[in-house]
Amino acid sequence: MLLAFPMNTLLTRLKQNWRSGVTVGLVSIPLSVSLAVASQATPTMGIITAIWAGLFAALFGGSAFNIVGPTGALSGLLAAYAFTHGAGSLPMLAVVTGVLVLLAWAFKLERWLIFVPGAAIHGFTLGVAFIISLNQLDFALGLTGIEKHERFISNVFTSLQHIGQSQPAAILLFLIVLAVLFLFLKFIPKIPGVIVLTPIGVLIGKLSTDGVLPFRLQTLNDKFSDISGQLFLNHTWMIDKQMIVTALAVALIAIIETMVSAKMADAMTNTKHDRRKEMFGLGLANLASGIMGGIPATAALARTSLNAKSGATHSTSAAVSSITIVVVSLLLLPWFKFVPMAMIAAILTFVAVRMVELQHLKRYWEQDKRGFIIAMITAFICVFEDPIAGVMFGTAAALLIFSERISHGQFELVIHHADGQADKIVHENESVTCDATDLLIYSFTGQLAYLNAESHAEHFRTKVNGATTVILRMRHLYMIDVDGLDVLEEIVRDLEHAGKTVVLSGVNPLIKTTLERSAVYASLVERGRVYDRTSHAIRALGCKV
């Protein structure tokens, strides 16, 4: 998006967006370090991701406000993969993710995102929030040397078993930092608390390391001894089947999160992003991140929101943010090794809590209990089994429930009496008894397909009795497949075999071509029993309208 403007316009954009870009850049550094740690990557990998993914998304994306980089939404998937394959595999995972996103862009697969329901997304987000926060137990409690397991929940139980070895200083620092972050959010929302607290944390960690303080805090340097400002890291280029499977899940979440973030920014700023360009930019962002040694990236909701609230008007702000990260990290990143891990744990817990979308979960509870249950089970599976399995379950369960609802066969039933009066019955479960002089109008709604065709046939067998004349109204029938066509023919044949007069009315143009392939439809047309309007059919049958 940034490249679409001439130089003089870019200079104007720079003047308008440098402040917001610098603000987001300063916030992104500690967050990128923390989220890289949450993903079982190194702090340097997190910084490289923020730089290159953020820059390429700004240059080629379609949103004026999205900030792309390491995020909590991906950290659960990445941590699980890194545990079994090593942190060195994450850059190649980013490359494969980028390729998959670009393939999705090339084939316009973003339209298929409608099959991933909101309940599954909110459940996944809730599960990831629990994973991020519970993963900080060791750091928040000051525990070291704890055995790690492949399953996340096993690590949680192991940490709780060693709670007696907790370090009071680490717990106190964790609680203070977490409380201050929320206080900043509530009372000084324009100033990100992480910017203020990070230098203080560096000072505390340095004093602790030098023995000035009466306690010793675990710092980033204890876990990652090679923290330095770099723009590129060497990595392996191996691909295996598991990487492709994980990359598919990462790409899916990255696309969804990026589109949600862009939509949120549009709502905040009354703008409109280019979805196609944003997909393209996301693919290039992950490619660039992986090639340079970073990890998979997606748009970050909190940083995007901060970008919009800080006065950004264009993607130039995201580019300035990446440049700010380059300058600050090259000059000051070595000092970040003194940040206490308890502070990192507090920052990540803060991020996790803010990921929980209580308003959406409350809405599901009030308006869609099934969706709420799907979200909760999805979150449970994410935490106790695997985030990929959680998303797959949520999507499959929602589609099954949707299919079950559709399978009932949506219809509208009207009994048109001889005197012209009409009784409308919609989705009635009881059988309907009509007089022989009555006219029955059955309106198909939605679709007549393999999922619900048999239900419509069942309605005529069990719910409709009496009237010797039936109008099959198709004004609101928008789709019919071969199975639906077969059942329609069966309905017409059965009704006529029972001595009833069958008429079709208001055939929707969307299904007319398909209907014309039917022998029964051709027979009705030949006998003059197909009408453009239902009122015409009623008059032709000698009834009052």
N, C-alpha and C positions, 0 to 999 in steps of 0.2 A: 504494500500500500504506500509506503514511504517513497518508493522509486517512481511513483506515478506523477511526481511534481517536479517542475524545473527548479534550478538552483535558487533564484530569487524567492520563490515561494517556500522552499525549504528553509531559507534563512528566517523568513517570517514565522514559519512553524517553530523553528528553534527558539526564537524569542518568546513565543507563547507557551512553550512546553518544557523549557529547561528546568524550571523550579520543580514541577511535578516529577520530572524524570529523575532528578537528583534525590528527591524525597523517597521515591519508590526504590531507587538503587541502594540507598543506605539501609532501608528496611530489608531489602532482598538478601543482603549479605549474611546477616545472622540467621535468617530464615532458611536460606539455601544450605548453609552449613548444617543447621539442625535437621532439616528434612533429608539431607544426604545421609546423615547419621541414622535417621529413622529408617532409611532404605537400605541400611547395611553397606552403604558406600562410604567413600572418604570425603572429608570436608572440601578438598580441592576439586573432586569430581562434581560436587554440588555447585561450586562457584563457576566451573567451566560450563555446566549446564545453564546456569542463569545467564551467563554472558552470551553464548552462541545460540542457544534456543531462543532466548529473548530477542537477540538482534535479528535473526532470520525471520522470526514471526513478525517483527515490526516491519521489516523490509518487504516481505511478500504476502503477509496476511491481509485479511479483509475487515478487521476490527480496529477502530481508532483507539481502543482502550485496553484490550486484553494484554496482560503481562504473562508471558509463558516462561516456565521454569520448573524446578522441582516442586512437587506438591504432595500434600497428605493423601490425596485420592489415590495416588499410585504407590505410595510407600509400602502398603501392606503386600501388594503383589511383588514389588521389587525386593523387599526384605526376604520373602519366602523363597524367591528364586536365587537370590544372592547367598542364602544360607547353604543351599545344596550345590551351587555352581561357582561360588566365589564372587566377590565384588568386581573382579577383573572382567567378568562376563557381561556386566551391565552396559558398557558402551556398545558392544555388538548387539545387545538386546534393543538399544535405542535405534541403531541403524535398521534392524529388521522392522521395528515398529514404524519408523519413518517410511520405509518401503511399502508397508501394508497400508498406511494412511494415504500415501500417494496413489496406490492401486485403488483404494476406496474412492478417492477423489476422481481418478480417471474413469471409473465405471459408475460414478454418481451413486455410490452405495449409501450415501448419507440418508437417502430417503427411506432406507430400511430401518433407520433408528427408531421408527415408530413401533417396532416390535419389541423394543426394550422398554417396559412400562415404568412409569414414575415410581411405583411401589418398590420395584427391584432396585432402582437407582438410590432412593432414599434409604432403603435397607442396607445397601452396600456402603453408602456414606456413613451410616450409623455404625456398621461393623468395623469399618476402617478407623473411625474415630476411637472406638474401644481398643483396637489393635495398637494404634499410635500411643495412646495414653498408658495402656497396660505395659507396653514395651519399655516404658520409662521407669518401671519399678526399681530396677537395679540402681540407676543413676539417682533417682529421687531419694532412695534409702541409703545411698552411699555404699552399696554392696559391690565387692570385687571378687574376681576369681570364681564366679558361679558357673557351673557347667551349663552349656547350651544344648538344646535339643532341636530336632528338625521341626517339630510341631510347636507352633506359637504358644498354645495353651499350656503345654508341658513346661515351657520356660516360665510362665506366670506362676504355676504351682511350685516350681523349684525356688523361685524368688521368695514366695510367701513362706516356704519352709525355712528360709534363712533370715527371716525378718528380725530375729533376735540379734543378728550381727550388724544391725543398722547403725549408721553414723549420725548422731544428733545434729551435727553442724550441717551436713548435706540436707537432712530433712528440713531444718529451719530455713536454709537458703532457698530450697525448692518452694516452700510455702510462702515465703516473703516475696520472691520474684513473681510467683503465680498471682498472689493477691495484688501486687502493684500493677501488673499487666491489666488486670480487670479494672482496677481503679482508674488507670489512664483511659481505658476504653469507655468508662462511664462518665468521668468528669472532664477529661481532656482528650476527647476523641480525635482532635485534629493533630495531636502529637503522638505518633506510635511509641508506645512504651518501650519497645525493644531497642529503639535507637538510643534512648537514655540509659537503659539498664546494661547494655552490652559493654560500654567502656568501664562501668562500675564493676561488672563481672570480671573483666580482664584484670583490673586492679586487685580485686579480692583473690583471684586465682594466682596472680604473680606473688602477692604477699604470702599466700599459703605455700606456694612452691618454694619460696626462699626461706621459709621457716620463721617469718616474722609473726605470723598468727599462731595461736596455740593449738591449731588443728590443721590437718592436711586434707585438702579436698582433691578428689580426682578431677583432672582437667582433660581437655581435648588432646593435649600433648601426651597424656598417659595412654590414650587409646590410639591416637594417630600421630606418630612422631615425625611425619614428613609433610606437615602443613606448610605450604608455600604458595605464593601468587604465581600461577602458571596459566597459560592459555591453551596448552595441549599436553596430553598424557598418552604415552604408549599403551597399547592394550592388545589383547588377543583378537583374532578375527575368525574364531571357530563358530560354526552353527550346528545345532543339533535339533532333533524333533521337538524336544521339550521347550527349546527356545522359541520355536515358531508358535507352539501352542500358547505359551505365555505372552508372546508378542501380540497375538490376536486379541487376547483379553486386555492387554495394556493399550493397544490401539483403540479398542472399543471404548474403554473408560476415558482415554485421552480425548477422543472425538466428542463424546457426550459432555465431558466437563468443559471443554473449550467452547462448545456451542451454548451451553447453559451460561457460562461466564459472559460470553459476548452478548447474549440476550439480556442478561442482568444489567450490563453496562448500557445497553441501548435504552432500557427502561429508566435508568438513572439520568441519562443525558438527552433523551428524546431524539436519538439517532437511529440509524439502521446499518447493520454490518452486512458485508458480502459473505454469505455462508460458503460459497464455492471457493473464494479466495482464502478464506480463513482455514478451510480444510487443506488447501495447497500449502499455505504457510506453515501449518502445524506439521505436515509431512516433512518439509524442508528443515524445520526447526529440530525435529528429532534426528534427522540425518546428520545435520551439522553438529549437534550435541554428541552423538555417538562417534562420529569420525574424529572429533577433537578430544574424545576421552570422557565425555559426560554420560549422564544417565537419561532414561526416557523422561520426557517433559510434557506438560499440558498447561492450559491456562489456569492461573491461580485466582480463585474467587476473591480472597481478601486483598491481594495486591492489586488486582484489577479494580476493585472498589476504591482502594486508596488512591489509585491513579486518577480515577474519575473525580473523586472528592477533592483532590489536590489541584484541580484546575486544568487538567490535560484536555486538549482539544483535538489531538491527532496522534497517530502512531509514532510520531517523532519522540514523544515522551518515553515510549518503551525503548527506543533506540538510545536515548540519552541515559536511561536507566542502565542499560548494558554497558555503556561507556563508563558510567560512574563506577560500576562494579569492577571494571578492568582497572581503573586508576586506583581506587581504594584498596583493592585486593593486592595489587602489585606492591603498594607501599606499606599496607598495614596488616595483611593477612597473617604474617608470621606471629603477630601479637595475639591472634585469635586462639593460639594454642593454649593460652592461659585461661580461656573461658571455662568455668567449672561445669562438669557434666550435669550437676544438679540444676544449673541454670538452663542448660540445653533441654533437660527434662521438663522444666517449667514452661519454656517456650513452646515445646511440642505439645504439652498437655493443653496449653492455652489454644493452640491451633486446633487440636482435636475437639475441645469443647465447642469452639465456634463452628466446627463442621456440622454439629448436630442440628438438624433442621426441625426444631420442635413444632413450629407453626404448621409445617407440612404434615408431620406425624399426627398432630392434633386434628387436622382437617380430615385425614384418612380415618381416624378413630370416630369422628362425628358423622362422616358422610359415606365411608366405604370400609366397613369392618373387614371384608375379605382382603382389601388392599393393605390394611394395617397389619393383618396377620401375615401376609406375604412379606411385608417389610421386616417384621420382627424375626420371622424364620430365616430370611435372607441374612440379616445381621448375625443371627446365632450361628449359621453355617460359616459365615465369613470368619468369625472369631474362633469357633471350635474345630473347623475343618480347613477351609481354604477360601480366600476371596473369590477366586475364579469359580469354584463350585457354588458359592453363594449367589453370584450374578446369574449363573446358568440356571440354578433352581428357581430364582425369582422370576426370570423371564419365562421359563417353561411353565411354572405354576400359573402365572398371570394369563398366558396364552391358553392354557387348558380351561381356566375359569371363563375366559372370554368366549372360547369355543362352546363351552357348556351353555352359556347364556344365549348365544346365537342359535344353538341347536333347537331351542324351543320353538322357533318359527314365529317371527313377529307378524302380526296381522291386525286388521280392523274389521269388525263384523257389524253389518247394519241389516236389520230386518225391516223391509219396506212393506208396510201393510197396504191392503187393497184401497183403503180410504186416503192414501197418500201420506199418512203418518209414518215416522221412522224411529226405530229404537236402535241406538248405537251400543254395541258391546265390544269393549277393547280388552284383549288378553283375558277373556273370561275363562275360568277353569271348568265351570259347570257346562253340561250339555244344553243346547238351545233347541227348543221345540217350536216349530212354525206351523201355521195353518197352510193348507194346500194352496190357498189363494194368495199367500204372502210371497214376496220376492226377497231372496237372500243376496246381499251384496258382500262378497268376501274380498277385502283389499290386501294384497301382498305388500309388505313393507320391507325395504332394505334389499335383501338378496334371497334368491331361491337357488341354493347350491347344495353340495354334498353334505354340509354340516346340518342343514335344517330342512332339507327337502322332505324327508320321511316324516318329520313332525307336522308339516302342512298336510300331508296325506292322512295322517292320523287324526287331525282335526276334523276332516270330513267324515271319517269312519266313526268317530266317537262323540263329537260335539254338535254336529249339525243334523237335525232331523226335520221332516215336515216338508217345507216349501218345495214346490215342483219346478221352480224357476230359479236359477243361480247365475249371478253375474260375477265373473272373476275380474276384478279391477286391478290393473297393472300400472297405474300412474306413478306409484311410488316404489316400483320394483326396478332397481338400478343395475342389477347384475343377475344373470342366470347362466349356469354351466350345464354340461351335458346331463349330470345327475338330476339337476333341477328340471331340465327339459323332459327327462324320462318320467319324473314324478308328476309333472303337469299333465302329460299325456295320460298317465294312469288316473289322475283325478277326473279329467274330462270323460274318459271311457267309463269309469265306475259310475259317475253321475248320470250319464246318458243310459247306461245299462239299467239303472234304477228308474228310468222313465222320466228323468228331469231334463228340462231345457237348459242348455249351457250357453252363455254368451260371454265374450271377452270385451273389455272396454278399456280405453285410455292406455293403450300399449305405449310404454315409455320408449322413445327413440333409441335409447342406449341398449335395449335388448331386442329391438325389432329384427335386426339382421339374424340373430340367433334363432328367434322364434320362427322365422321364415323357412328354416331348415326342417321344421317339424311337420310331419304328415297330418297330425291332428289339427295344428294351426291352419294348415292349408285347407283342410276339410271345413273348418269353421268359416274361413274367409269365403270359400266357394258357396256355402249355404247362407251367406249374409249375416253371420252371427258375430262379427267383429266390428266394434264401433269406436270412433275417435273419442267420444265423451260418454260418461256414464249416464248423463241426463238423456242423451239421444237413445241409448239402449233402453232406458226405462219407458220412454214414450213409445218406442217401437214395440215393446212388449205389452202395450195397452194399459200401463199403470200411470197414476197421477204422480207428478213430480212435486 
